[in-house]
Amino acid sequence: MNYPKLKLADIEKILEERFAQEGFLSLRDLPRPSTLKDMEKATSRIARAVRNGEKIVLIGDYDVDGVVSTTLMTLFFDAIGVQLKTIIPNRFHHGYGLSPKLIDEIRGYNLAITVDNGISATEAAKMCREEGIELIITDHHLPPPELPHAHAIVNQKQKECTFPYEEICGAQIAWYLIASLRSELGCDIDIKGYLDLVSLAVIADMMPLKHINRAMVIAGLAQLSRSSRPAFKAFREHISKEIVSADDVAFFLAPMLNSAGRLEDASYALKFLLSPNIYEARANLGKLLELNDERKHIEQTITAEALGRVEESERLILVHGEEWHEGVLGIVAARVSQQYNKPVIVLTRSEEGLYKGSGRSFGACDLFDVTSDARELLTKFGGHKAAIGLSIYEENLPAFRTMLQSSYDSRGYEERYFDADILGEMEFADISFELTSLLQRYEPYGQENQRPKFISRSVRIIQVDTMGKNGEHLRYIFEQEGTRFVGVQFKAAALYGSGDEVDIVYRVNENSFRGEVTLQLFIENINIFD
């Protein structure tokens, strides 16, 4: 693949173009809550329940967005002195969101509110109606053709909603609901004080870091870095950092919180975020760290097994096992996809004759669209372009495999490697603090504002050493035409040694050690390009 050769001005132009349409927004640009369809209706009903002392139950979700949404609502109701029962469904016992399995637990309540779920809960909504439970749904996922019956549905993706931004997360909807309730109830509560939590959800749920999302994340990360919230104080203490970055959230805090719902129960993550003091926060953090370590071990074991079962000739890889942990299959699919540069579906036997799992896309492949061609073979199916979830009976697996390959081939996707995040080719001589200063101006990086990668060709390896407790990471010294840089590659085996000439793909980072700041390359790939 021929990438353009870049100078500093070229990089600045590329990054500027990402924000050409909307520019850099601030909190002053946030739309009003009333622009969300049914927001005023939902607010009025909740306020009436509060004033009349009705029994209110909140149903969240087990991922970070759902846990944060639940945390926000809990904090608000605590602040106004109103009792609120919260339920975060267990992935293994209840399934996702408001489901018929939860009806027994909410029977007798006057009002049920969902956060980050509910838009597809048609059957459960009908059961709520039969039980005399009024339902308010707040969600951000794509609405189905038939909406569930509810008193109000707040979802920016539904028709006739005037909210100007379609890609926001469940916690942002919950935050807007709190803002609306504060106004209706006349509460003296600083809702900006909740943005540390909101920023966590926006990053974890992989929302595009543009428009109001960028503004809320910048404000939220600044708060998170100075927050007196015990959970965040404990987190900063653990990572030995005062300034928390989007990468700290995306690669450490969010996966750690997610590990609770993936392995056991998301209530551990909720308990951590709601820790009343630093001592309990440290203890709750310890539990999450244990779960996260367990998650990593399980994930690594299953990934190794899955890689051993890959049929390399498949354009869309399908692998399945017998006793693989359901909670980590999405991560495993992503790992296998990174290894083979192909879309991947990973399944495990969930009960007799039934396989269940997740898929992750790669490149231009719309995995939801491709898999939809085989929908008739599936018992459950959902997701979007980049990620899917499904269930299928064992006897349908051979036909499913065949249909996947045919469906993929019919769309004419190119199989050659292409990484859209690589801006272009850089010479080592052009890598400087001026470059990193420019890159910092466009932070935070994430969805639709990916951290730039670069490729350098004909780079000589001067030295390579292992790092880490078990030698699982690599430290290189690279040289190109007399200019040297240190490069670090995580979780990699040494395929090349001193004296080898290679092409490298990397991100540029400023590394601070004992008061000295140096430039360092985070290596992603070595010598895979022609």
C-alpha positions in Angstrom: 0.0 0.0 0.0 1.4 3.4 -1.0 0.8 6.0 1.6 1.6 9.7 1.0 4.8 11.1 2.4 4.0 13.6 5.2 5.4 16.8 6.6 4.1 18.7 9.6 1.8 20.9 7.6 0.3 17.9 5.8 -0.6 16.3 9.2 -2.2 19.6 10.5 -4.3 19.8 7.4 -5.6 16.3 7.7 -6.5 16.8 11.4 -8.2 20.1 10.7 -10.4 18.5 8.1 -11.8 16.1 10.7 -13.5 19.1 12.4 -14.1 21.3 9.3 -17.9 20.9 9.4 -18.6 21.7 13.1 -15.3 23.1 14.5 -14.5 22.7 18.2 -17.7 23.0 20.3 -17.9 23.8 24.0 -20.4 23.2 26.8 -22.1 26.4 25.7 -23.1 24.6 22.5 -25.1 21.8 24.2 -28.7 21.5 23.0 -31.4 22.0 25.5 -33.0 18.9 27.0 -36.4 19.8 25.5 -35.0 19.0 22.0 -35.2 15.3 22.9 -38.5 13.9 21.9 -40.7 13.0 24.9 -38.2 14.5 27.4 -40.8 16.9 28.8 -43.3 14.1 29.0 -40.9 11.9 30.8 -39.8 14.7 33.1 -43.4 15.6 34.1 -44.2 11.9 34.9 -41.1 11.4 37.0 -41.6 14.6 38.9 -45.2 13.6 39.7 -44.0 10.3 41.0 -41.4 12.1 43.2 -44.0 14.5 44.6 -46.5 11.8 45.2 -44.1 9.4 46.9 -44.6 6.7 44.3 -42.4 3.6 44.1 -39.8 4.0 41.3 -37.5 1.4 39.9 -34.6 1.9 37.5 -33.4 -0.7 35.1 -29.8 -0.3 33.8 -27.4 -2.4 31.7 -24.3 -4.3 32.5 -21.8 -2.5 30.3 -20.0 0.7 31.3 -22.5 3.0 29.7 -25.4 1.3 31.5 -23.5 1.2 34.9 -22.6 4.9 34.6 -26.2 5.8 33.6 -27.4 3.9 36.7 -24.8 5.7 38.8 -25.9 9.1 37.6 -29.6 8.5 38.3 -28.8 7.0 41.7 -26.7 10.0 42.7 -29.4 12.4 41.6 -32.2 10.7 43.4 -30.0 10.4 46.5 -29.3 14.2 46.3 -33.0 15.0 46.2 -33.8 12.6 49.0 -36.0 10.2 47.0 -35.7 6.4 47.3 -34.9 4.7 44.0 -34.6 0.9 43.5 -32.0 0.1 41.0 -31.6 -3.2 39.0 -28.7 -4.0 36.7 -29.6 -7.2 34.9 -27.1 -10.1 35.2 -25.8 -11.1 31.7 -26.1 -14.8 32.5 -29.4 -14.9 34.5 -31.5 -12.1 33.0 -30.0 -11.3 29.6 -29.9 -7.8 28.3 -31.9 -4.9 29.6 -35.6 -4.8 30.5 -36.6 -8.4 29.8 -39.6 -10.6 30.8 -37.2 -12.2 33.4 -37.2 -9.0 35.4 -41.0 -8.5 35.7 -41.1 -10.5 39.0 -38.5 -8.1 40.5 -40.3 -4.9 39.5 -43.9 -6.1 40.3 -45.6 -3.7 42.6 -43.7 -0.6 41.5 -45.7 2.4 40.1 -43.0 3.6 37.7 -40.1 1.9 35.9 -37.4 3.9 34.1 -34.8 2.3 31.8 -31.4 3.8 31.1 -29.2 2.6 28.2 -31.8 0.0 27.2 -35.5 -0.7 26.6 -36.0 0.4 23.0 -36.4 -3.2 21.9 -38.2 -4.4 25.0 -41.6 -4.9 23.3 -42.6 -8.0 25.2 -41.4 -6.8 28.6 -43.2 -3.4 28.0 -46.4 -5.3 27.4 -46.0 -7.2 30.7 -45.3 -3.9 32.5 -48.6 -2.5 31.2 -50.5 -5.7 32.3 -49.0 -5.2 35.8 -50.0 -1.6 36.0 -46.4 -0.3 35.9 -46.0 2.8 33.9 -42.8 2.7 31.8 -40.4 5.4 30.7 -37.7 4.3 28.3 -34.4 6.2 27.9 -32.1 4.6 25.4 -29.7 5.5 22.5 -29.8 2.4 20.4 -31.5 2.1 17.0 -35.2 1.8 17.4 -36.9 -1.3 15.9 -39.9 -1.0 13.4 -42.3 -1.6 16.3 -41.7 0.5 19.4 -42.5 -0.8 22.8 -45.5 0.6 24.6 -44.4 3.2 27.1 -45.5 6.5 28.7 -42.5 8.2 27.2 -39.5 7.1 25.0 -36.5 9.3 25.1 -34.1 8.3 22.3 -32.4 10.6 19.9 -32.6 8.1 17.0 -36.4 7.9 16.9 -38.3 9.7 14.2 -39.5 13.3 14.9 -36.7 13.8 17.5 -35.2 17.3 17.0 -32.0 16.6 19.0 -29.2 17.5 16.5 -26.7 14.8 17.3 -27.5 11.1 16.6 -24.5 9.4 18.1 -24.6 10.0 21.8 -24.6 7.3 24.6 -27.1 6.3 27.2 -25.4 8.2 30.0 -25.7 11.4 28.0 -29.5 10.8 27.7 -29.6 10.1 31.5 -27.6 13.3 32.1 -30.1 15.3 30.0 -33.0 13.7 31.9 -31.3 14.8 35.2 -30.9 18.3 33.8 -34.6 18.4 32.9 -35.7 17.0 36.3 -33.5 19.6 38.1 -35.3 22.4 36.3 -38.8 20.9 36.9 -38.2 20.1 40.6 -36.3 23.3 41.3 -33.3 21.5 42.7 -30.0 23.3 43.5 -27.7 20.6 42.0 -24.7 21.3 39.8 -25.2 18.9 36.9 -21.8 19.8 35.4 -20.4 18.0 38.5 -21.6 14.7 36.8 -19.5 15.2 33.7 -16.6 13.1 35.0 -18.9 10.1 34.9 -20.5 11.0 31.6 -17.0 11.3 29.9 -16.2 7.8 31.1 -19.4 6.4 29.4 -18.8 8.4 26.2 -15.3 7.0 25.8 -16.2 3.4 26.9 -19.2 3.2 24.6 -17.0 4.3 21.7 -19.1 7.4 20.7 -17.5 9.6 18.1 -15.3 12.2 19.8 -16.6 15.1 17.8 -19.3 17.8 18.3 -20.8 17.8 21.9 -19.2 14.5 22.7 -15.8 16.0 22.5 -16.8 19.0 24.6 -18.3 16.8 27.3 -15.3 14.5 27.3 -12.8 17.4 27.6 -14.7 18.9 30.5 -15.3 15.5 32.1 -11.7 14.4 31.9 -10.6 17.6 33.5 -13.1 16.9 36.3 -12.0 13.3 36.6 -8.4 14.4 37.1 -9.3 16.6 40.0 -12.5 14.8 41.2 -13.0 14.2 44.9 -15.3 11.3 44.0 -13.7 8.4 46.1 -13.8 6.0 43.1 -11.8 8.3 40.9 -9.4 9.3 43.7 -8.7 5.6 44.2 -8.2 5.1 40.4 -5.8 8.0 40.1 -3.9 6.6 43.1 -3.7 3.2 41.6 -2.3 4.4 38.2 0.0 6.9 39.9 -1.3 9.7 37.7 -3.0 13.0 38.5 -4.0 13.8 35.0 -6.3 11.1 33.5 -6.3 10.8 29.7 -8.9 9.4 27.3 -6.5 6.5 26.8 -6.4 5.8 30.6 -10.2 5.5 30.4 -10.4 3.5 27.2 -7.6 1.0 27.9 -7.7 0.6 31.7 -10.7 2.1 33.6 -13.4 1.0 31.1 -12.2 -2.6 30.6 -11.8 -3.0 34.3 -15.4 -1.8 35.0 -16.7 -4.0 32.1 -15.0 -7.1 33.6 -17.5 -7.2 36.4 -20.5 -7.6 34.1 -18.5 -9.9 31.8 -17.5 -12.4 34.5 -19.9 -12.1 37.4 -22.2 -9.1 38.0 -22.1 -5.5 37.1 -23.2 -4.5 40.6 -19.4 -4.6 41.5 -18.8 -1.8 39.1 -21.8 0.2 40.4 -20.6 -0.3 43.9 -17.2 1.0 43.0 -18.5 4.2 41.3 -20.8 4.8 44.3 -18.1 4.2 46.9 -18.9 6.6 49.8 -15.2 7.0 51.0 -11.7 6.3 49.8 -11.3 3.2 52.0 -14.3 1.5 50.5 -13.3 2.7 47.0 -9.9 1.0 47.4 -11.5 -2.2 48.5 -14.1 -2.1 45.6 -11.3 -1.3 43.2 -9.4 -4.3 44.5 -12.3 -6.6 43.6 -12.5 -5.1 40.1 -8.8 -5.5 39.6 -9.1 -9.2 40.6 -12.0 -9.7 38.1 -10.0 -7.8 35.4 -7.0 -10.1 35.9 -9.3 -13.1 35.7 -10.9 -11.7 32.6 -7.4 -11.2 31.0 -6.4 -14.8 31.8 -9.6 -16.3 30.5 -9.5 -14.1 27.4 -5.8 -15.1 26.7 -6.6 -18.8 27.1 -9.6 -18.7 24.8 -7.9 -16.5 22.3 -5.0 -19.0 22.0 -7.5 -21.9 21.6 -9.5 -19.9 19.0 -6.4 -19.0 17.0 -5.6 -22.8 16.9 -9.0 -23.5 15.3 -8.9 -20.8 12.6 -9.3 -21.9 9.0 -7.0 -19.4 7.3 -8.6 -19.8 3.9 -11.8 -18.3 5.2 -12.4 -14.7 4.2 -14.8 -14.3 7.2 -13.5 -16.4 10.1 -15.9 -18.5 12.1 -14.6 -20.4 15.2 -16.4 -22.1 18.0 -15.7 -24.0 21.2 -17.5 -26.0 23.9 -16.9 -24.3 27.2 -15.6 -20.8 26.3 -16.7 -18.0 28.7 -19.5 -16.2 27.0 -18.6 -12.8 28.6 -15.2 -12.4 26.8 -16.1 -13.7 23.3 -16.4 -10.2 21.8 -12.9 -9.4 23.0 -11.6 -12.7 21.7 -13.2 -12.0 18.3 -11.4 -8.7 18.2 -8.1 -10.3 19.1 -8.4 -12.9 16.3 -9.5 -10.2 13.9 -6.3 -8.2 14.7 -4.2 -11.3 14.1 -5.6 -12.2 10.7 -6.9 -8.8 9.5 -10.3 -10.3 8.8 -13.8 -10.2 10.3 -14.3 -12.9 12.9 -17.2 -14.6 14.7 -16.6 -16.6 17.9 -19.2 -18.9 19.3 -19.5 -21.2 22.4 -21.9 -23.8 23.4 -24.3 -22.1 25.8 -26.7 -25.0 26.3 -27.4 -28.4 24.6 -27.5 -27.9 20.9 -27.2 -24.1 21.0 -24.2 -21.9 20.3 -24.0 -18.3 21.3 -21.4 -15.6 20.6 -20.1 -12.4 19.2 -18.5 -11.1 16.0 -16.2 -8.2 15.2 -15.6 -6.6 11.8 -12.5 -5.6 10.0 -11.8 -2.9 7.5 -14.7 -2.0 5.2 -16.8 -5.1 6.0 -20.3 -4.4 7.4 -20.5 -7.5 9.5 -24.2 -6.9 10.4 -25.1 -6.7 6.7 -23.1 -9.8 5.8 -24.5 -11.9 8.6 -28.1 -10.7 7.9 -28.1 -12.9 4.8 -28.1 -15.9 7.1 -30.6 -14.5 9.6 -33.0 -17.3 8.9 -30.5 -19.8 10.5 -30.2 -17.8 13.7 -32.3 -17.8 16.8 -31.1 -14.4 18.0 -29.3 -11.7 16.1 -28.4 -8.1 16.7 -25.7 -5.5 16.5 -24.3 -3.0 13.9 -21.6 -2.7 11.3 -18.6 -3.3 13.6 -20.0 -5.8 16.1 -22.7 -8.4 16.3 -24.2 -10.9 18.7 -26.0 -14.1 17.8 -27.3 -17.5 18.7 -27.6 -20.6 16.4 -28.4 -24.2 16.7 -25.5 -26.6 16.2 -27.1 -28.3 13.2 -27.2 -25.0 11.4 -23.5 -24.2 11.8 -22.2 -25.8 8.5 -24.8 -24.0 6.5 -24.1 -20.8 8.4 -20.4 -21.1 7.6 -21.1 -21.5 3.9 -23.5 -18.6 3.7 -21.1 -16.3 5.5 -18.4 -16.9 3.0 -20.8 -16.5 0.1 -22.3 -13.4 1.5 -18.9 -11.8 2.2 -17.6 -12.7 -1.3 -20.7 -11.2 -3.0 -20.0 -7.8 -1.6 -16.5 -7.6 -3.1 -14.5 -6.5 -0.1 -10.8 -6.2 -0.7 -8.8 -8.6 1.3 -5.5 -6.7 1.2 -4.5 -5.0 4.4 -5.5 -1.3 4.7 -5.5 0.7 7.9 -7.4 4.0 7.5 -5.8 5.3 10.7 -2.4 5.5 9.1 -2.1 9.1 7.9 1.0 8.5 5.8 4.7 7.8 5.6 7.0 9.7 8.0 10.8 10.1 7.9 12.4 9.7 11.4 14.0 13.1 10.8 10.6 14.7 10.8 9.5 13.2 14.2 9.8 16.0 16.8 8.2 17.6 19.8 6.6 20.0 17.4 4.7 17.0 16.0 3.6 15.8 19.4 2.5 19.3 20.3 0.4 19.4 17.2 -1.2 16.0 17.9 -2.0 17.1 21.5 -4.1 20.0 20.1 -6.6 17.5 18.6 -7.0 15.3 21.7 -9.0 13.5 23.0 -8.7 10.8 20.4 -11.2 8.0 19.9 -14.0 7.0 17.6 -14.0 9.1 14.4 -11.0 11.0 15.7 -8.5 8.2 15.8 -5.1 8.8 17.2 -2.9 9.1 14.1 -0.6 6.3 13.1 2.4 6.6 10.8 4.5 4.3 8.7 8.3 4.5 8.3 10.1 2.3 5.8 13.6 0.8 5.6 14.1 1.2 9.3 17.1 -0.7 10.8 16.7 -2.6 14.1 19.7 -1.7 16.3 18.6 -3.6 19.4 15.6 -5.6 20.7 15.0 -6.6 24.3 12.1 -8.1 26.2 10.2 -6.1 28.9 7.5 -6.9 31.5 7.2 -9.4 34.3 7.1 -12.3 32.0 8.9 -10.8 29.0 5.7 -10.3 27.1 6.6 -6.9 25.7 9.4 -5.8 23.4 11.7 -2.7 23.5 13.4 -1.8 20.2 16.0 0.8 19.2 15.3 1.8 15.6 17.5 3.8 13.3 16.7 5.5 10.0 19.5 7.5 8.2 21.2 8.4 11.4 18.2 9.2 13.5 17.3 6.8 16.4 14.1 6.3 18.4 13.1 3.8 21.1 10.0 1.8 20.1 7.8 -0.3 22.4 5.6 -3.2 21.3 3.1 -4.7 23.8 2.2 -8.4 23.9 4.4 -9.4 21.0 7.0 -12.0 20.2 10.3 -11.0 18.6 10.1 -11.9 14.9 13.0 -9.7 13.9 16.4 -9.0 15.4 19.4 -6.7 15.4 20.4 -5.8 11.9 17.1 -6.5 10.2 15.6 -3.8 8.0 11.9 -3.4 8.4 8.8 -1.2 7.8 7.1 -0.1 11.0 3.6 1.2 11.9 3.4 3.3 15.1 2.1 6.1 17.1 4.3 8.9 18.5 4.2 9.5 22.3 6.0 11.7 24.8 7.5 9.6 27.5 8.3 11.2 30.9 10.8 9.4 33.1 12.6 10.9 36.1 11.9 14.4 35.0 13.2 13.8 31.4 10.7 13.9 28.5 11.7 11.9 25.4 9.9 10.8 22.2 8.9 7.2 22.0 7.2 5.1 19.3 4.3 2.7 20.2 4.8 0.0 17.6 1.7 -1.7 16.2 3.0 -3.7 13.2 6.4 -4.6 11.9 7.3 -5.5 8.3 3.8 -6.5 7.1 3.6 -4.0 4.3 4.9 -4.3 0.7 
